Amino acid sequence: MCKGEHHQWPLSTGSKLLSITRTIETVSRLRCIACGATPNSAGQDFRCTACGDLLEFFFPGWTLDPLLSDPTSLKSLWLNRRTSSDALDQSGVWRFRELLPHIPNLEEHAITLREGNTPLYRLPRCARAAGVENLQAKHQGMNPTASFKDTGMTFAASSAHQSGFRWVACASTGNTSASMAAYAARGNMHSLVLIPEGKISWGKLSQSLDYGALTCQLRTDFDGCVQILNDLVRQKPVYLLNSVNPYRIEGQKTAAIELMEQLAWQPPDHIIVPGGNLGNSSAIGKALLEMRELKLISRLPKLSIIQAHGANPFYRSVREFGGKKLEPMTADTLATAIRIGNPASWKKALRVLQATGGEVEEVTELEIAAAKAEIGADGIGCEPASAVTLAGLKKLRQSGFVKPAEAVVLILTGHLLKDPDFTIKFHRGDLFADAAVAGAPDETEAAKAKYLQRAPVVLDANLAAVIAALDAAERNS
Amino acid sequence: MCKGEHHQWPLSTGSKLLSITRTIETVSRLRCIACGATPNSAGQDFRCTACGDLLEFFFPGWTLDPLLSDPTSLKSLWLNRRTSSDALDQSGVWRFRELLPHIPNLEEHAITLREGNTPLYRLPRCARAAGVENLQAKHQGMNPTASFKDTGMTFAASSAHQSGFRWVACASTGNTSASMAAYAARGNMHSLVLIPEGKISWGKLSQSLDYGALTCQLRTDFDGCVQILNDLVRQKPVYLLNSVNPYRIEGQKTAAIELMEQLAWQPPDHIIVPGGNLGNSSAIGKALLEMRELKLISRLPKLSIIQAHGANPFYRSVREFGGKKLEPMTADTLATAIRIGNPASWKKALRVLQATGGEVEEVTELEIAAAKAEIGADGIGCEPASAVTLAGLKKLRQSGFVKPAEAVVLILTGHLLKDPDFTIKFHRGDLFADAAVAGAPDETEAAKAKYLQRAPVVLDANLAAVIAALDAAERNS
């Protein structure tokens, strides 16, 4: 039985396919991304003991596995699991478990909230605004805790459970902690959250409290929280759930697999991802490369990464130093989910950028706010960090990197409800007035977004007043 | 093509089943729930022109339809649609369209955000707290706009589109407006929202702004907003999307169908639903009765309805007047989604209660807050109104109406992120201090929930402080 869910409704459909005998268990190994060392297991901090860089999973056994050499069978196995009533099959992560590292006694340790299975939406108004014909958004904010973090967390929390940990921990700008706290609770583990004081959204804080985490607001920034956490896990039996944990990256891979399935395995020309700590870009890129290796797709989309101007260390690394080094910075942007000055996974992301031929871009606070309102007007809604993708797409169109007829998929990472304050302040017109953020527009500049603002109207409770408001809106529409 | 989504990824699986020829188009008719009149169409206010009461759909053609007389075929048709890549098949509402009224030229008018498909979760800690062995929650807060309203809105908004309306409107405590604004935007319609000033959560207000609604905050309560809206739709070509609209009820029915599928068509003993405007209870009950009629299930679960003490007109109607009348009241509860004093669908809900043998209950503000924290501790999370179900279950257990071994399903109606303020204030310990709400506990009483509170800890950024906090939590765990 997997944690947090028991299989109460045995349905038989699909079970024949599910029981295809795997003659060879997929072998997964860890490898250092810098020095290439292949340790048998990872330390508490998930760093290479030889050189200190990040570890990643690779799969030397794939070539020996008959199922993995048969893309058609794999695709129908995954498709048919959609009709299964098993909790793991119903998860958009575990449905693709053939491409994930092996976790022993999975049925006993898997913790799932039925993550993944996120929709792919057309964005007709945004497409017009960006000047492309074929624009879709994969909305990872439709996960259970309302951000993409759930896809990695289900896998990494299950690994923590399998390893027998009682405590899990992370440093977070808010989304990771919300997700971790939920999965820890489902798996009967305790969770410790380190967040920068005063710098995460109310909504995200409410989640870690509700799910029962021990929530510590530290008087520092995200990168300061990461440092303390790294010291902590070396001294205490606490499982590290930050994105340096390679299990998180593996779980997050599945978003790209699911996307390709939704596109009938025909890759788009471009995938555009927000760039914060850069774990998500790394995961999506890793999945694309692995899917091509397994002949699940025949060509690679270009994966591009967009950062906020006030938190652009990766952009600067690529543009100024050709990716040879990354200079940490003090990050500052209203898109709190990507307010990160020293991104852990920058080398992994760089590799993906180079392998797929993608581009980096940076966008201003005003561009983010405008793009967010445009996505909302398409009836979708997302948190500010997700909107950098549309803002970035506009720039990539202007530069000619994206052509009008090319197919583009934006990865939206968080739900609108993750940061309602931002939305309300934007529409009320005081988002930038209150904020002292690097790159925030002055009054004249901010006024350019006025046409997107839809402030609420306060009226007396009478019919005539409402009809007047309706008529005015009709005239302006 | 349905609005808001084009079918870009033609997959063949399941299409054979989908094209089963329907020899007889399901005939749906409208009927007044009070006088039994069967008008050919509904007026702008969706009221019976003879007696002014609510209308509902019924299906005299069902008995003539060979597919609907064959529950096994219906079940496998619906199951197999899960493997389809068609946007309508991927919706947890439209997947069950055989049981919904016919909308002409559906492909052209359907507006979907891939609503429904919501998870059914075990609640192990809550089960212990309530004293039952088999407790699950169907989480309708996992819908695209984070509340159950989406299931009804996709259907009713499509009907508005088919009827050629440019404007749709609703009065709302917040969830309806969020949902309506999103679907209107997807369908290229304008939306008008009437909400009581200062009495909806920040998150919900942010949604209607983001999705582009004309949002009017009226200086009155929800029931006052409803009154003005009813007057408005008689004067202006505006489509009414409140829950008196019977299309909304039809869409919401599908949650119960999906639930039965998840339970392998074995009904639980009890389904427990929050009671606000009572459209949701009505819809779920209607679906249960229809599923029994079509032999999709062989027996009825008892459907019970829980209200907040400060907004309990239906509870009082049943307990004090035997359901013979309902006395409207001024509603007052921190569970804003059910702060409704004059519920539109009370007669429909009463019928359901009587037909299934369910019960009504009321719960206090403290009971709601405690139940919400308990659901959160199970790693799920919901908005306050959803938590009345667990609080009510406890009372139904105490009264003996629910037996320890009986299977119970709670309907959670909204996501945790719909009202983060409530959560943060509860855990910080000042939820009731700030509130002047009927039935709120005094200080001594409120202290009883202290053991559930998990206030964030603010610390200097040093390792020793974090370790001390961790050790303290470990000692208390």
Interface residues (C-beta under 8 A of the other chain):
Chain A: G4 E5 H6 Q8 W9 P10 L11 T13 S76 L79 N80 R82 T83 S85 Q90 L113 R114 N117 P119 Y121 R122 Q136 M142 P144 T145 A146 W167 A181 A182 Y183 A184 A185 R186 H190 L192 L194 E197 W202 G203 L205 S206 Q207 L209 D210 Y211 G212 A213 L214 T215 C216 Q217 L218 R219 T220 G224 C225 I228 D231 L232 Q235 K236 V238 Q262 L263 A264 Q266 K372 A373 G376 A377 D378 G379 I380 G381 H415 L416 L417 K418 P420 D421 T423 I424 H427 R454 A455 P456 V457 V458 L459 D460 A461 N462 L463 V466 I467 A469 L470 A473 E474 S477
Chain B: G4 E5 H6 Q8 W9 P10 L11 T13 S76 L79 N80 R82 T83 S85 Q90 L113 R114 N117 P119 Y121 R122 Q136 M142 P144 T145 A146 W167 A181 A182 Y183 A184 A185 R186 H190 L192 L194 E197 W202 G203 L205 S206 Q207 L209 D210 Y211 G212 A213 L214 T215 C216 Q217 L218 R219 T220 G224 C225 I228 D231 L232 Q235 K236 V238 Q262 L263 A264 Q266 K372 A373 G376 A377 D378 G379 I380 G381 H415 L416 L417 K418 P420 D421 T423 I424 H427 R454 A455 P456 V457 V458 L459 D460 A461 N462 L463 V466 I467 A469 L470 A473 E474 S477
